[in-house]
Amino acid sequence: MRAFDLLEPLRDRISDGMPTYGSCAGLILLANSVLDAAAGQENLGGLDVTVRRNAFGRQVDSFETDLPVPVWGSDPMRAVFIRAPWIEQAGEGVEVLASVERDGLAYPVAVRQGHLLATSFHPEVTEDIRVHKYFLQEVCR
């Protein structure tokens, strides 16, 4: 984004209401606050959440799970977490769509705030199109 001078134009478009979906690193980019951020890391912001980078651990700790997401149907979705973030805090205007439990705490991993949608998992590596369908049908409205 820096190399092609896209940071400010993207921030402006998101601020102006452009429907935006971010998965994994995209969630980090959309977050207003990032814990464990890399030195000099810049983000786009707009999503009233605080995320923790690599929250589930290192690459070797990546995992898949069947994740219930009621807004996407009664069947759980196969969620692939690759060095994924989780959401530590979500503002009042953020709708939590799905969470994963770790050490007795539930951490949001799919959220929506108006024209913004974000997941900490990678639906694009499965054949399940429900996340993208939801984005097009609901968020882009």
N, CA, C and O atoms as CSV, one atom per row, in Angstrom:
chain,resi,resn,atom,element,x,y,z
A,1,MET,N,N,0.826,-1.183,0.000
A,1,MET,CA,C,0.000,0.000,0.000
A,1,MET,C,C,0.875,1.254,0.000
A,1,MET,O,O,0.568,2.243,-0.664
A,2,ARG,N,N,1.967,1.189,0.757
A,2,ARG,CA,C,2.873,2.341,0.777
A,2,ARG,C,C,3.578,2.507,-0.560
A,2,ARG,O,O,3.683,3.617,-1.081
A,3,ALA,N,N,4.062,1.391,-1.115
A,3,ALA,CA,C,4.835,1.444,-2.357
A,3,ALA,C,C,4.036,2.056,-3.505
A,3,ALA,O,O,4.609,2.712,-4.375
A,4,PHE,N,N,2.728,1.851,-3.516
A,4,PHE,CA,C,1.891,2.357,-4.603
A,4,PHE,C,C,0.991,3.510,-4.165
A,4,PHE,O,O,0.021,3.844,-4.845
A,5,ASP,N,N,1.321,4.112,-3.024
A,5,ASP,CA,C,0.553,5.251,-2.494
A,5,ASP,C,C,-0.942,4.957,-2.411
A,5,ASP,O,O,-1.769,5.777,-2.810
A,6,LEU,N,N,-1.279,3.783,-1.890
A,6,LEU,CA,C,-2.681,3.394,-1.773
A,6,LEU,C,C,-3.251,3.564,-0.367
A,6,LEU,O,O,-4.466,3.493,-0.185
A,7,LEU,N,N,-2.404,3.785,0.614
A,7,LEU,CA,C,-2.860,3.831,1.996
A,7,LEU,C,C,-3.947,4.889,2.205
A,7,LEU,O,O,-5.037,4.564,2.676
A,8,GLU,N,N,-3.669,6.119,1.870
A,8,GLU,CA,C,-4.649,7.190,2.084
A,8,GLU,C,C,-5.886,7.053,1.196
A,8,GLU,O,O,-7.000,7.233,1.688
A,9,PRO,N,N,-5.733,6.738,-0.108
A,9,PRO,CA,C,-6.946,6.557,-0.913
A,9,PRO,C,C,-7.844,5.430,-0.389
A,9,PRO,O,O,-9.069,5.553,-0.414
A,10,LEU,N,N,-7.245,4.344,0.081
A,10,LEU,CA,C,-8.054,3.252,0.641
A,10,LEU,C,C,-8.713,3.679,1.950
A,10,LEU,O,O,-9.889,3.391,2.172
A,11,ARG,N,N,-7.983,4.350,2.802
A,11,ARG,CA,C,-8.578,4.856,4.050
A,11,ARG,C,C,-9.765,5.764,3.742
A,11,ARG,O,O,-10.811,5.671,4.384
A,12,ASP,N,N,-9.595,6.637,2.761
A,12,ASP,CA,C,-10.676,7.551,2.392
A,12,ASP,C,C,-11.884,6.797,1.868
A,12,ASP,O,O,-13.015,7.096,2.252
A,13,ARG,N,N,-11.660,5.821,0.993
A,13,ARG,CA,C,-12.782,5.058,0.422
A,13,ARG,C,C,-13.518,4.274,1.502
A,13,ARG,O,O,-14.749,4.246,1.518
A,14,ILE,N,N,-12.777,3.638,2.403
A,14,ILE,CA,C,-13.398,2.896,3.502
A,14,ILE,C,C,-14.188,3.847,4.389
A,14,ILE,O,O,-15.316,3.547,4.779
A,15,SER,N,N,-13.600,4.987,4.705
A,15,SER,CA,C,-14.271,5.999,5.522
A,15,SER,C,C,-15.539,6.512,4.843
A,15,SER,O,O,-16.510,6.857,5.517
A,16,ASP,N,N,-15.532,6.561,3.508
A,16,ASP,CA,C,-16.692,7.020,2.742
A,16,ASP,C,C,-17.755,5.944,2.548
A,16,ASP,O,O,-18.802,6.213,1.959
A,17,GLY,N,N,-17.498,4.711,3.042
A,17,GLY,CA,C,-18.524,3.672,2.992
A,17,GLY,C,C,-18.315,2.582,1.972
A,17,GLY,O,O,-19.244,1.819,1.709
A,18,MET,N,N,-17.138,2.470,1.383
A,18,MET,CA,C,-16.900,1.401,0.417
A,18,MET,C,C,-17.014,0.041,1.111
A,18,MET,O,O,-16.325,-0.195,2.104
A,19,PRO,N,N,-17.871,-0.859,0.610
A,19,PRO,CA,C,-17.947,-2.202,1.190
A,19,PRO,C,C,-16.572,-2.865,1.112
A,19,PRO,O,O,-15.936,-2.893,0.059
A,20,THR,N,N,-16.131,-3.395,2.252
A,20,THR,CA,C,-14.787,-3.949,2.338
A,20,THR,C,C,-14.818,-5.234,3.151
A,20,THR,O,O,-15.441,-5.294,4.211
A,21,TYR,N,N,-14.139,-6.263,2.646
A,21,TYR,CA,C,-14.005,-7.526,3.366
A,21,TYR,C,C,-12.529,-7.832,3.545
A,21,TYR,O,O,-11.749,-7.735,2.597
A,22,GLY,N,N,-12.147,-8.201,4.756
A,22,GLY,CA,C,-10.773,-8.584,5.029
A,22,GLY,C,C,-10.716,-9.905,5.753
A,22,GLY,O,O,-11.422,-10.105,6.741
A,23,SER,N,N,-9.874,-10.822,5.269
A,23,SER,CA,C,-9.653,-12.089,5.968
A,23,SER,C,C,-8.223,-12.119,6.486
A,23,SER,O,O,-7.288,-11.719,5.793
A,24,CYS,N,N,-8.070,-12.596,7.707
A,24,CYS,CA,C,-6.780,-12.769,8.370
A,24,CYS,C,C,-5.999,-11.447,8.419
A,24,CYS,O,O,-6.332,-10.580,9.228
A,25,ALA,N,N,-4.990,-11.272,7.593
A,25,ALA,CA,C,-4.246,-10.013,7.584
A,25,ALA,C,C,-5.159,-8.853,7.213
A,25,ALA,O,O,-4.920,-7.719,7.631
A,26,GLY,N,N,-6.204,-9.124,6.431
A,26,GLY,CA,C,-7.180,-8.091,6.090
A,26,GLY,C,C,-7.933,-7.606,7.310
A,26,GLY,O,O,-8.251,-6.421,7.414
A,27,LEU,N,N,-8.225,-8.518,8.247
A,27,LEU,CA,C,-8.836,-8.130,9.516
A,27,LEU,C,C,-7.898,-7.196,10.275
A,27,LEU,O,O,-8.330,-6.182,10.824
A,28,ILE,N,N,-6.626,-7.539,10.300
A,28,ILE,CA,C,-5.632,-6.698,10.978
A,28,ILE,C,C,-5.588,-5.317,10.330
A,28,ILE,O,O,-5.535,-4.307,11.032
A,29,LEU,N,N,-5.608,-5.264,9.014
A,29,LEU,CA,C,-5.572,-3.984,8.305
A,29,LEU,C,C,-6.804,-3.122,8.599
A,29,LEU,O,O,-6.699,-1.898,8.680
A,30,LEU,N,N,-7.955,-3.750,8.756
A,30,LEU,CA,C,-9.189,-3.003,8.994
A,30,LEU,C,C,-9.364,-2.567,10.453
A,30,LEU,O,O,-10.137,-1.651,10.736
A,31,ALA,N,N,-8.655,-3.212,11.371
A,31,ALA,CA,C,-8.816,-2.924,12.795
A,31,ALA,C,C,-8.341,-1.517,13.140
A,31,ALA,O,O,-7.357,-1.021,12.590
A,32,ASN,N,N,-9.061,-0.889,14.060
A,32,ASN,CA,C,-8.630,0.417,14.557
A,32,ASN,C,C,-7.430,0.301,15.490
A,32,ASN,O,O,-6.656,1.247,15.638
A,33,SER,N,N,-7.279,-0.871,16.120
A,33,SER,CA,C,-6.182,-1.059,17.070
A,33,SER,C,C,-5.612,-2.467,16.916
A,33,SER,O,O,-6.358,-3.437,16.786
A,34,VAL,N,N,-4.265,-2.570,16.931
A,34,VAL,CA,C,-3.586,-3.852,16.740
A,34,VAL,C,C,-2.611,-4.088,17.884
A,34,VAL,O,O,-1.726,-3.270,18.134
A,35,LEU,N,N,-2.778,-5.211,18.579
A,35,LEU,CA,C,-1.831,-5.621,19.604
A,35,LEU,C,C,-0.747,-6.461,18.946
A,35,LEU,O,O,-1.025,-7.220,18.017
A,36,ASP,N,N,0.472,-6.329,19.418
A,36,ASP,CA,C,1.613,-7.064,18.843
A,36,ASP,C,C,1.865,-6.666,17.392
A,36,ASP,O,O,2.284,-7.494,16.584
A,37,ALA,N,N,1.616,-5.422,17.065
A,37,ALA,CA,C,1.835,-4.956,15.687
A,37,ALA,C,C,3.323,-4.988,15.351
A,37,ALA,O,O,4.178,-4.780,16.212
A,38,ALA,N,N,3.607,-5.251,14.086
A,38,ALA,CA,C,4.984,-5.204,13.614
A,38,ALA,C,C,5.468,-3.753,13.648
A,38,ALA,O,O,4.679,-2.821,13.495
A,39,ALA,N,N,6.762,-3.577,13.850
A,39,ALA,CA,C,7.327,-2.223,13.879
A,39,ALA,C,C,6.996,-1.489,12.584
A,39,ALA,O,O,7.231,-2.007,11.492
A,40,GLY,N,N,6.451,-0.286,12.709
A,40,GLY,CA,C,6.124,0.526,11.543
A,40,GLY,C,C,4.858,0.108,10.807
A,40,GLY,O,O,4.537,0.666,9.758
A,41,GLN,N,N,4.140,-0.866,11.346
A,41,GLN,CA,C,2.931,-1.355,10.676
A,41,GLN,C,C,1.867,-0.269,10.628
A,41,GLN,O,O,1.568,0.367,11.639
A,42,GLU,N,N,1.303,-0.065,9.451
A,42,GLU,CA,C,0.200,0.869,9.283
A,42,GLU,C,C,-1.038,0.072,8.919
A,42,GLU,O,O,-0.950,-0.977,8.281
A,43,ASN,N,N,-2.182,0.571,9.327
A,43,ASN,CA,C,-3.412,-0.116,8.961
A,43,ASN,C,C,-4.405,0.872,8.367
A,43,ASN,O,O,-4.209,2.086,8.419
A,44,LEU,N,N,-5.460,0.329,7.810
A,44,LEU,CA,C,-6.481,1.153,7.172
A,44,LEU,C,C,-7.485,1.667,8.183
A,44,LEU,O,O,-7.973,2.791,8.067
A,45,GLY,N,N,-7.794,0.844,9.178
A,45,GLY,CA,C,-8.761,1.228,10.188
A,45,GLY,C,C,-10.183,1.220,9.664
A,45,GLY,O,O,-10.443,0.840,8.522
A,46,GLY,N,N,-11.089,1.643,10.514
A,46,GLY,CA,C,-12.502,1.683,10.170
A,46,GLY,C,C,-13.331,0.710,10.971
A,46,GLY,O,O,-14.508,0.963,11.228
A,47,LEU,N,N,-12.735,-0.408,11.374
A,47,LEU,CA,C,-13.434,-1.443,12.129
A,47,LEU,C,C,-13.119,-1.238,13.613
A,47,LEU,O,O,-11.957,-1.290,14.016
A,48,ASP,N,N,-14.148,-1.008,14.416
A,48,ASP,CA,C,-13.986,-0.680,15.826
A,48,ASP,C,C,-13.656,-1.933,16.646
A,48,ASP,O,O,-14.449,-2.375,17.478
A,49,VAL,N,N,-12.483,-2.486,16.396
A,49,VAL,CA,C,-12.018,-3.665,17.114
A,49,VAL,C,C,-10.546,-3.505,17.472
A,49,VAL,O,O,-9.815,-2.721,16.867
A,50,THR,N,N,-10.141,-4.271,18.468
A,50,THR,CA,C,-8.733,-4.445,18.795
A,50,THR,C,C,-8.395,-5.895,18.496
A,50,THR,O,O,-9.012,-6.805,19.050
A,51,VAL,N,N,-7.423,-6.117,17.630
A,51,VAL,CA,C,-7.026,-7.477,17.263
A,51,VAL,C,C,-5.634,-7.785,17.798
A,51,VAL,O,O,-4.817,-6.896,18.037
A,52,ARG,N,N,-5.402,-9.081,17.976
A,52,ARG,CA,C,-4.064,-9.555,18.355
A,52,ARG,C,C,-3.522,-10.383,17.206
A,52,ARG,O,O,-4.115,-11.388,16.814
A,53,ARG,N,N,-2.393,-9.953,16.673
A,53,ARG,CA,C,-1.735,-10.686,15.577
A,53,ARG,C,C,-1.268,-12.050,16.072
A,53,ARG,O,O,-0.868,-12.193,17.227
A,54,ASN,N,N,-1.321,-13.055,15.192
A,54,ASN,CA,C,-0.828,-14.406,15.491
A,54,ASN,C,C,-1.330,-14.916,16.842
A,54,ASN,O,O,-0.593,-15.573,17.579
A,55,ALA,N,N,-2.575,-14.613,17.157
A,55,ALA,CA,C,-3.129,-14.926,18.476
A,55,ALA,C,C,-3.169,-16.424,18.771
A,55,ALA,O,O,-3.006,-16.833,19.921
A,56,PHE,N,N,-3.383,-17.234,17.752
A,56,PHE,CA,C,-3.471,-18.680,17.965
A,56,PHE,C,C,-2.099,-19.347,17.977
A,56,PHE,O,O,-1.998,-20.543,18.252
A,57,GLY,N,N,-1.048,-18.593,17.684
A,57,GLY,CA,C,0.298,-19.143,17.708
A,57,GLY,C,C,0.999,-19.009,16.371
A,57,GLY,O,O,0.558,-18.282,15.481
A,58,ARG,N,N,2.098,-19.726,16.256
A,58,ARG,CA,C,2.940,-19.676,15.070
A,58,ARG,C,C,2.359,-20.524,13.942
A,58,ARG,O,O,1.286,-21.109,14.094
A,59,GLN,N,N,3.046,-20.590,12.839
A,59,GLN,CA,C,2.604,-21.352,11.668
A,59,GLN,C,C,2.256,-22.800,12.033
A,59,GLN,O,O,1.259,-23.343,11.556
A,60,VAL,N,N,3.074,-23.410,12.870
A,60,VAL,CA,C,2.862,-24.802,13.266
A,60,VAL,C,C,1.556,-24.979,14.052
A,60,VAL,O,O,1.039,-26.092,14.143
A,61,ASP,N,N,1.027,-23.905,14.614
A,61,ASP,CA,C,-0.212,-23.953,15.384
A,61,ASP,C,C,-1.453,-23.691,14.533
A,61,ASP,O,O,-2.564,-23.643,15.061
A,62,SER,N,N,-1.278,-23.524,13.235
A,62,SER,CA,C,-2.418,-23.317,12.335
A,62,SER,C,C,-3.340,-24.522,12.428
A,62,SER,O,O,-2.890,-25.637,12.691
A,63,PHE,N,N,-4.638,-24.296,12.212
A,63,PHE,CA,C,-5.602,-25.390,12.386
A,63,PHE,C,C,-6.857,-25.140,11.563
A,63,PHE,O,O,-7.078,-24.045,11.045
A,64,GLU,N,N,-7.669,-26.181,11.458
A,64,GLU,CA,C,-8.986,-26.100,10.838
A,64,GLU,C,C,-10.016,-26.568,11.855
A,64,GLU,O,O,-9.738,-27.423,12.696
A,65,THR,N,N,-11.206,-25.993,11.763
A,65,THR,CA,C,-12.285,-26.398,12.652
A,65,THR,C,C,-13.624,-26.166,11.966
A,65,THR,O,O,-13.725,-25.362,11.039
A,66,ASP,N,N,-14.638,-26.868,12.424
A,66,ASP,CA,C,-15.998,-26.616,11.956
A,66,ASP,C,C,-16.591,-25.540,12.852
A,66,ASP,O,O,-16.781,-25.741,14.051
A,67,LEU,N,N,-16.873,-24.409,12.254
A,67,LEU,CA,C,-17.269,-23.210,12.987
A,67,LEU,C,C,-18.743,-22.883,12.762
A,67,LEU,O,O,-19.152,-22.637,11.627
A,68,PRO,N,N,-19.542,-22.879,13.823
A,68,PRO,CA,C,-20.935,-22.454,13.668
A,68,PRO,C,C,-21.015,-20.942,13.414
A,68,PRO,O,O,-20.471,-20.142,14.175
A,69,VAL,N,N,-21.694,-20.575,12.344
A,69,VAL,CA,C,-21.922,-19.165,12.025
A,69,VAL,C,C,-23.392,-19.051,11.617
A,69,VAL,O,O,-23.713,-19.153,10.433
A,70,PRO,N,N,-24.285,-18.841,12.585
A,70,PRO,CA,C,-25.725,-18.870,12.308
A,70,PRO,C,C,-26.180,-17.992,11.150
A,70,PRO,O,O,-27.090,-18.382,10.419
A,71,VAL,N,N,-25.573,-16.809,10.955
A,71,VAL,CA,C,-26.026,-15.944,9.862
A,71,VAL,C,C,-25.700,-16.543,8.492
A,71,VAL,O,O,-26.252,-16.103,7.484
A,72,TRP,N,N,-24.815,-17.537,8.442
A,72,TRP,CA,C,-24.455,-18.182,7.175
A,72,TRP,C,C,-25.095,-19.550,7.031
A,72,TRP,O,O,-24.716,-20.310,6.140
A,73,GLY,N,N,-26.065,-19.888,7.890
A,73,GLY,CA,C,-26.785,-21.140,7.766
A,73,GLY,C,C,-26.576,-22.055,8.955
A,73,GLY,O,O,-25.746,-21.799,9.828
A,74,SER,N,N,-27.352,-23.130,8.967
A,74,SER,CA,C,-27.321,-24.052,10.107
A,74,SER,C,C,-26.116,-24.988,10.089
A,74,SER,O,O,-25.707,-25.488,11.137
A,75,ASP,N,N,-25.544,-25.230,8.912
A,75,ASP,CA,C,-24.361,-26.091,8.839
A,75,ASP,C,C,-23.121,-25.297,9.228
A,75,ASP,O,O,-22.932,-24.173,8.763
A,76,PRO,N,N,-22.263,-25.881,10.089
A,76,PRO,CA,C,-21.014,-25.185,10.410
A,76,PRO,C,C,-20.160,-25.008,9.161
A,76,PRO,O,O,-20.284,-25.766,8.199
A,77,MET,N,N,-19.320,-24.029,9.185
A,77,MET,CA,C,-18.425,-23.775,8.055
A,77,MET,C,C,-17.036,-24.244,8.431
A,77,MET,O,O,-16.606,-24.070,9.571
A,78,ARG,N,N,-16.333,-24.836,7.483
A,78,ARG,CA,C,-14.950,-25.246,7.720
A,78,ARG,C,C,-14.097,-23.985,7.714
A,78,ARG,O,O,-14.013,-23.289,6.701
A,79,ALA,N,N,-13.471,-23.696,8.837
A,79,ALA,CA,C,-12.674,-22.488,8.977
A,79,ALA,C,C,-11.204,-22.870,9.082
A,79,ALA,O,O,-10.823,-23.710,9.897
A,80,VAL,N,N,-10.389,-22.245,8.252
A,80,VAL,CA,C,-8.956,-22.503,8.199
A,80,VAL,C,C,-8.234,-21.306,8.803
A,80,VAL,O,O,-8.290,-20.199,8.267
A,81,PHE,N,N,-7.555,-21.537,9.925
A,81,PHE,CA,C,-6.832,-20.499,10.646
A,81,PHE,C,C,-5.336,-20.688,10.423
A,81,PHE,O,O,-4.771,-21.701,10.836
A,82,ILE,N,N,-4.698,-19.732,9.782
A,82,ILE,CA,C,-3.269,-19.803,9.471
A,82,ILE,C,C,-2.588,-18.611,10.144
A,82,ILE,O,O,-2.711,-17.477,9.680
A,83,ARG,N,N,-1.871,-18.870,11.236
A,83,ARG,CA,C,-1.246,-17.785,12.025
A,83,ARG,C,C,-2.236,-16.634,12.223
A,83,ARG,O,O,-1.898,-15.466,12.030
A,84,ALA,N,N,-3.419,-16.975,12.599
A,84,ALA,CA,C,-4.549,-16.050,12.574
A,84,ALA,C,C,-4.598,-15.108,13.774
A,84,ALA,O,O,-4.130,-15.432,14.865
A,85,PRO,N,N,-5.180,-13.932,13.536
A,85,PRO,CA,C,-5.484,-13.025,14.649
A,85,PRO,C,C,-6.811,-13.421,15.286
A,85,PRO,O,O,-7.572,-14.212,14.727
A,86,TRP,N,N,-7.075,-12.867,16.451
A,86,TRP,CA,C,-8.426,-12.905,17.000
A,86,TRP,C,C,-8.752,-11.513,17.499
A,86,TRP,O,O,-7.876,-10.654,17.603
A,87,ILE,N,N,-10.000,-11.304,17.801
A,87,ILE,CA,C,-10.453,-9.994,18.257
A,87,ILE,C,C,-10.511,-10.002,19.774
A,87,ILE,O,O,-11.221,-10.807,20.376
A,88,GLU,N,N,-9.767,-9.111,20.378
A,88,GLU,CA,C,-9.722,-9.005,21.842
A,88,GLU,C,C,-10.862,-8.138,22.358
A,88,GLU,O,O,-11.430,-8.417,23.414
A,89,GLN,N,N,-11.196,-7.086,21.614
A,89,GLN,CA,C,-12.281,-6.196,22.003
A,89,GLN,C,C,-13.024,-5.746,20.762
A,89,GLN,O,O,-12.427,-5.494,19.715
A,90,ALA,N,N,-14.343,-5.649,20.897
A,90,ALA,CA,C,-15.183,-5.154,19.799
A,90,ALA,C,C,-16.065,-4.042,20.337
A,90,ALA,O,O,-16.647,-4.161,21.415
A,91,GLY,N,N,-16.158,-2.963,19.580
A,91,GLY,CA,C,-16.995,-1.836,19.972
A,91,GLY,C,C,-18.478,-2.177,19.893
A,91,GLY,O,O,-18.864,-3.222,19.370
A,92,GLU,N,N,-19.294,-1.283,20.419
A,92,GLU,CA,C,-20.744,-1.515,20.479
A,92,GLU,C,C,-21.383,-1.706,19.115
A,92,GLU,O,O,-22.360,-2.446,18.996
A,93,GLY,N,N,-20.860,-1.061,18.087
A,93,GLY,CA,C,-21.450,-1.160,16.761
A,93,GLY,C,C,-20.986,-2.361,15.954
A,93,GLY,O,O,-21.354,-2.510,14.789
A,94,VAL,N,N,-20.181,-3.217,16.570
A,94,VAL,CA,C,-19.635,-4.384,15.873
A,94,VAL,C,C,-20.489,-5.604,16.190
A,94,VAL,O,O,-20.704,-5.938,17.355
A,95,GLU,N,N,-20.973,-6.263,15.144
A,95,GLU,CA,C,-21.755,-7.494,15.296
A,95,GLU,C,C,-20.810,-8.692,15.213
A,95,GLU,O,O,-20.136,-8.895,14.203
A,96,VAL,N,N,-20.770,-9.475,16.277
A,96,VAL,CA,C,-19.948,-10.686,16.288
A,96,VAL,C,C,-20.744,-11.803,15.622
A,96,VAL,O,O,-21.829,-12.164,16.078
A,97,LEU,N,N,-20.194,-12.342,14.544
A,97,LEU,CA,C,-20.862,-13.403,13.785
A,97,LEU,C,C,-20.423,-14.796,14.218
A,97,LEU,O,O,-21.198,-15.747,14.122
A,98,ALA,N,N,-19.183,-14.925,14.694
A,98,ALA,CA,C,-18.673,-16.226,15.135
A,98,ALA,C,C,-17.501,-16.022,16.080
A,98,ALA,O,O,-16.765,-15.040,15.980
A,99,SER,N,N,-17.341,-16.971,17.003
A,99,SER,CA,C,-16.243,-16.923,17.964
A,99,SER,C,C,-15.631,-18.307,18.108
A,99,SER,O,O,-16.258,-19.320,17.800
A,100,VAL,N,N,-14.391,-18.325,18.582
A,100,VAL,CA,C,-13.681,-19.561,18.893
A,100,VAL,C,C,-13.287,-19.486,20.358
A,100,VAL,O,O,-12.836,-18.444,20.833
A,101,GLU,N,N,-13.456,-20.589,21.072
A,101,GLU,CA,C,-13.109,-20.619,22.489
A,101,GLU,C,C,-11.680,-21.107,22.684
A,101,GLU,O,O,-11.248,-22.087,22.077
A,102,ARG,N,N,-10.961,-20.397,23.547
A,102,ARG,CA,C,-9.604,-20.772,23.936
A,102,ARG,C,C,-9.453,-20.484,25.425
A,102,ARG,O,O,-9.727,-19.371,25.876
A,103,ASP,N,N,-9.026,-21.466,26.174
A,103,ASP,CA,C,-8.784,-21.310,27.620
A,103,ASP,C,C,-9.989,-20.721,28.337
A,103,ASP,O,O,-9.844,-19.874,29.218
A,104,GLY,N,N,-11.179,-21.173,27.954
A,104,GLY,CA,C,-12.398,-20.740,28.616
A,104,GLY,C,C,-12.923,-19.380,28.201
A,104,GLY,O,O,-13.921,-18.912,28.748
A,105,LEU,N,N,-12.264,-18.731,27.237
A,105,LEU,CA,C,-12.723,-17.429,26.752
A,105,LEU,C,C,-13.128,-17.540,25.293
A,105,LEU,O,O,-12.515,-18.279,24.522
A,106,ALA,N,N,-14.160,-16.803,24.921
A,106,ALA,CA,C,-14.606,-16.788,23.525
A,106,ALA,C,C,-14.019,-15.568,22.832
A,106,ALA,O,O,-14.193,-14.437,23.287
A,107,TYR,N,N,-13.317,-15.811,21.721
A,107,TYR,CA,C,-12.709,-14.737,20.952
A,107,TYR,C,C,-13.418,-14.621,19.601
A,107,TYR,O,O,-13.483,-15.597,18.854
A,108,PRO,N,N,-13.948,-13.443,19.283
A,108,PRO,CA,C,-14.582,-13.264,17.980
A,108,PRO,C,C,-13.585,-13.494,16.836
A,108,PRO,O,O,-12.439,-13.048,16.882
A,109,VAL,N,N,-14.063,-14.205,15.812
A,109,VAL,CA,C,-13.234,-14.482,14.627
A,109,VAL,C,C,-13.939,-14.104,13.330
A,109,VAL,O,O,-13.370,-14.237,12.246
A,110,ALA,N,N,-15.174,-13.633,13.442
A,110,ALA,CA,C,-15.913,-13.114,12.285
A,110,ALA,C,C,-16.809,-11.991,12.795
A,110,ALA,O,O,-17.587,-12.181,13.730
A,111,VAL,N,N,-16.693,-10.823,12.174
A,111,VAL,CA,C,-17.455,-9.656,12.615
A,111,VAL,C,C,-17.921,-8.833,11.428
A,111,VAL,O,O,-17.389,-8.907,10.320
A,112,ARG,N,N,-18.941,-8.048,11.722
A,112,ARG,CA,C,-19.440,-7.090,10.734
A,112,ARG,C,C,-19.721,-5.774,11.436
A,112,ARG,O,O,-20.239,-5.744,12.552
A,113,GLN,N,N,-19.375,-4.696,10.768
A,113,GLN,CA,C,-19.734,-3.358,11.226
A,113,GLN,C,C,-20.147,-2.565,9.995
A,113,GLN,O,O,-19.301,-2.039,9.272
A,114,GLY,N,N,-21.440,-2.482,9.765
A,114,GLY,CA,C,-21.943,-1.758,8.603
A,114,GLY,C,C,-21.399,-2.305,7.305
A,114,GLY,O,O,-21.679,-3.448,6.945
A,115,HIS,N,N,-20.624,-1.502,6.596
A,115,HIS,CA,C,-20.100,-1.878,5.282
A,115,HIS,C,C,-18.796,-2.681,5.358
A,115,HIS,O,O,-18.171,-2.967,4.336
A,116,LEU,N,N,-18.395,-3.039,6.585
A,116,LEU,CA,C,-17.147,-3.788,6.774
A,116,LEU,C,C,-17.432,-5.192,7.290
A,116,LEU,O,O,-18.248,-5.383,8.192
A,117,LEU,N,N,-16.754,-6.161,6.712
A,117,LEU,CA,C,-16.838,-7.559,7.127
A,117,LEU,C,C,-15.424,-8.066,7.288
A,117,LEU,O,O,-14.558,-7.763,6.467
A,118,ALA,N,N,-15.175,-8.842,8.346
A,118,ALA,CA,C,-13.826,-9.364,8.548
A,118,ALA,C,C,-13.877,-10.725,9.221
A,118,ALA,O,O,-14.719,-10.984,10.081
A,119,THR,N,N,-12.953,-11.590,8.809
A,119,THR,CA,C,-12.788,-12.898,9.429
A,119,THR,C,C,-11.307,-13.112,9.732
A,119,THR,O,O,-10.441,-12.597,9.025
A,120,SER,N,N,-11.029,-13.865,10.771
A,120,SER,CA,C,-9.634,-14.181,11.055
A,120,SER,C,C,-9.219,-15.475,10.369
A,120,SER,O,O,-8.047,-15.851,10.406
A,121,PHE,N,N,-10.167,-16.151,9.749
A,121,PHE,CA,C,-9.878,-17.380,9.009
A,121,PHE,C,C,-9.937,-17.119,7.509
A,121,PHE,O,O,-10.292,-16.027,7.066
A,122,HIS,N,N,-9.582,-18.140,6.739
A,122,HIS,CA,C,-9.444,-18.022,5.282
A,122,HIS,C,C,-10.528,-18.825,4.539
A,122,HIS,O,O,-10.291,-19.979,4.182
A,123,PRO,N,N,-11.695,-18.242,4.302
A,123,PRO,CA,C,-12.720,-18.989,3.560
A,123,PRO,C,C,-12.337,-19.228,2.100
A,123,PRO,O,O,-12.872,-20.132,1.458
A,124,GLU,N,N,-11.425,-18.429,1.581
A,124,GLU,CA,C,-11.045,-18.559,0.173
A,124,GLU,C,C,-10.258,-19.833,-0.113
A,124,GLU,O,O,-10.073,-20.184,-1.278
A,125,VAL,N,N,-9.787,-20.540,0.927
A,125,VAL,CA,C,-9.055,-21.786,0.694
A,125,VAL,C,C,-9.956,-23.013,0.796
A,125,VAL,O,O,-9.489,-24.147,0.700
A,126,THR,N,N,-11.250,-22.774,0.991
A,126,THR,CA,C,-12.226,-23.865,0.976
A,126,THR,C,C,-13.161,-23.648,-0.220
A,126,THR,O,O,-13.062,-22.649,-0.932
A,127,GLU,N,N,-14.046,-24.584,-0.417
A,127,GLU,CA,C,-15.023,-24.444,-1.501
A,127,GLU,C,C,-16.320,-23.810,-1.028
A,127,GLU,O,O,-17.260,-23.674,-1.810
A,128,ASP,N,N,-16.385,-23.424,0.230
A,128,ASP,CA,C,-17.581,-22.828,0.817
A,128,ASP,C,C,-17.621,-21.344,0.450
A,128,ASP,O,O,-16.700,-20.592,0.769
A,129,ILE,N,N,-18.690,-20.934,-0.219
A,129,ILE,CA,C,-18.795,-19.540,-0.690
A,129,ILE,C,C,-19.704,-18.676,0.183
A,129,ILE,O,O,-20.024,-17.547,-0.189
A,130,ARG,N,N,-20.121,-19.190,1.333
A,130,ARG,CA,C,-21.087,-18.448,2.142
A,130,ARG,C,C,-20.584,-17.091,2.626
A,130,ARG,O,O,-21.360,-16.137,2.677
A,131,VAL,N,N,-19.327,-16.984,2.976
A,131,VAL,CA,C,-18.797,-15.689,3.436
A,131,VAL,C,C,-18.877,-14.672,2.307
A,131,VAL,O,O,-19.349,-13.552,2.504
A,132,HIS,N,N,-18.421,-15.061,1.139
A,132,HIS,CA,C,-18.413,-14.145,0.001
A,132,HIS,C,C,-19.830,-13.821,-0.457
A,132,HIS,O,O,-20.114,-12.691,-0.855
A,133,LYS,N,N,-20.706,-14.796,-0.402
A,133,LYS,CA,C,-22.104,-14.560,-0.755
A,133,LYS,C,C,-22.735,-13.563,0.223
A,133,LYS,O,O,-23.443,-12.645,-0.191
A,134,TYR,N,N,-22.477,-13.747,1.508
A,134,TYR,CA,C,-22.981,-12.825,2.524
A,134,TYR,C,C,-22.445,-11.420,2.280
A,134,TYR,O,O,-23.187,-10.442,2.373
A,135,PHE,N,N,-21.159,-11.325,1.968
A,135,PHE,CA,C,-20.568,-10.013,1.699
A,135,PHE,C,C,-21.296,-9.331,0.550
A,135,PHE,O,O,-21.657,-8.159,0.653
A,136,LEU,N,N,-21.510,-10.043,-0.525
A,136,LEU,CA,C,-22.160,-9.445,-1.691
A,136,LEU,C,C,-23.631,-9.120,-1.425
A,136,LEU,O,O,-24.114,-8.066,-1.839
A,137,GLN,N,N,-24.347,-10.015,-0.736
A,137,GLN,CA,C,-25.780,-9.829,-0.518
A,137,GLN,C,C,-26.097,-8.833,0.590
A,137,GLN,O,O,-27.023,-8.032,0.459
A,138,GLU,N,N,-25.342,-8.877,1.667
A,138,GLU,CA,C,-25.691,-8.075,2.842
A,138,GLU,C,C,-24.845,-6.810,2.987
A,138,GLU,O,O,-25.379,-5.720,3.190
A,139,VAL,N,N,-23.547,-6.960,2.884
A,139,VAL,CA,C,-22.664,-5.830,3.160
A,139,VAL,C,C,-22.666,-4.832,1.992
A,139,VAL,O,O,-22.634,-3.621,2.208
A,140,CYS,N,N,-22.703,-5.332,0.790
A,140,CYS,CA,C,-22.649,-4.440,-0.381
A,140,CYS,C,C,-23.996,-3.778,-0.677
A,140,CYS,O,O,-24.078,-2.945,-1.580
A,141,ARG,N,N,-25.028,-4.119,0.045
A,141,ARG,CA,C,-26.351,-3.543,-0.148
A,141,ARG,C,C,-26.351,-2.052,-0.097
A,141,ARG,O,O,-27.403,-1.429,-0.245
